[in-house]
């Protein structure tokens, strides 16, 4: 007779097991939340539901989509708590759905610091090259940034937009009085924005310092085009110039009053070389700042309050991108770049000191590198 095996777990371990199963199931629900949010983001569903209530037919007509798909999405979003239905007992064709005001800020207000909808396309982009990532795990190498596509590129730009338009000019730069004064001076100043992505850091400076001219450098051509589009829409074509160019070229040396790298050093295969170029761009008189993730000073089993997310980005995106070029000699930093790691890179690049600025930000740490 076959015996049914009995669990050898203790009562405490059984409770831990059950809690772990519940956590996994909750994570599955969260994954579906993210990808259905991405649908709402790309098809304009949230914007439409924030302004007025809709039936599935009216929302489909408004967004030029298919009613049957829209109906299923609306019901899923209601069940998961994203949106509300006003008359749930009515026949499906008459049910009206709306986005609650409290949720509208989070999902539609691009100027709010609470706008987190761009995380959905970022995660959609992060899983786009999943088969290539698995191959890299097995055989080495990395995954080029270009493989993550438009979703990741635009999502990353959008999630950082408010921070770079507000915190950078109003909090971060004033924390460095000499730099702030130079940018406010009547004499024209020049800024280099290394790895500028969607360009919002450059735009944030240009909008608030009228005598500053900014050159943004990025080797990703689609990012350069996106940044140029954002600058045109902001009316800043004349003072902001974005280029798909290596900023380490000799003719740029000593040209800039401020050289900055916003949340990109940890992605680079050769961060020391880029930091060395930044030092040359600033010359004897310019300043250098680096903005990167606010991770803990050392590894701990629980991590700090952002590492749960930063390690996720690192495994899925930042580490494979860093390993995609010259992977045998890559620094292989990953998203979780601790302060001591940046200090080491800065010393190797010729800087004498790395100052951690006393700026309170949940996600970012701001460094000033002294020559």
C-alpha positions, 0 to 999 in steps of 0.5 A: 500500500502506498503511504501518503508522505507526511510533512516533516515541518514544524508548526512554525515552519509550516506557518512560514511556508504558508506565508511564503506561498501567500507572498508568491501569489501576491507577487503574481497579482502584482505582476499582472497589475504591472502589465495591465497598467502598461496596457492602460499607459500605452492605450490612454485608458487611465487618462480617459477614465480620469476625466469622466466615467466610461462604459466599455463601448465608450472607452473603446470608441474614445481610445480607438480600441476593441470593446471586448478587450476593453471590457475585460481590462475594465473588469480586471482593473476593478477587481484588482482595485485600480478603478471603480465601477459605478453600477456593478449590477447593470448589464455589462454594456451599461456599466460605467467605470471611473478612475478615483481621484486619489488614483488619478494623481498616481496614474495620470498626473505627470507633474506629481512626484507620486506619478509612478505609472512609468514603472509599468513600461520600465518593467515591461521593457526589463523583461523584453530580452528575457531569453537573452538574459538567460543565455548570459546567465548560462554562458556569460556576456551581457544584454545591450541597452538597445535590446530593452526597447522603447518601453524601458527608455521612455519609462525611465525618462518619465519616472525621473522627470519630476525629480530632474525638473524640480529637485535638481534645480531647487534642492540639489544644486543650491546645496553646492553654493559655489556651483549654484552661484556660477549657474546664476551668474550673468556670465554664460556657463556651460554644463555637460550632462553625461548619459543624459537619456531622455534629457530631463536633467538638462532641461531642468537646468536650462529652465531655471538658469537662463544663462546656462548652455547644456550639452547632453551626451549619450551613445544611444541614438533613440535616447538622443532623439527622445531628448531632442523631442523633449527639448523642442516641446519645452522650447529650449532648442537654442540652449540645450544640445543633445549629441550621440557622441563620446564625451571623452574626445580631446577637443571638449577638455576644460570646456565646462563649469559643471559636468554631471552624470545622473543615474548612469555610472553604475550601468557603464562597463568602464566607469573609471574611463568615463569619470576620467573624461568627466574630470577632463571636461571640467578642467581645473575650474569646473565641478563634477557631480554624480547622482546614483542610487541610495543603497546601503553602505554594505550588503545585509540580508535585509538590505536597506529600504530601496535595495529590494527594488535596486537588486531587481533592476540590477539582475534584469537590466543594469548588470547585463547592460554593463556586461554587454561591452567588453564583458571580459574586462567590464567593471560589472557594477550593477545597480547596487553601487555602494559609496565605497565602490564609487570612491574607488572608481573616482580615485582611479580616475584621478579625483582626490575626494568624493563628498556625499552631499547632505541631501535627503532623497529616498532614492538617490545619493548625490556625490561631488567629486573633487579634483 
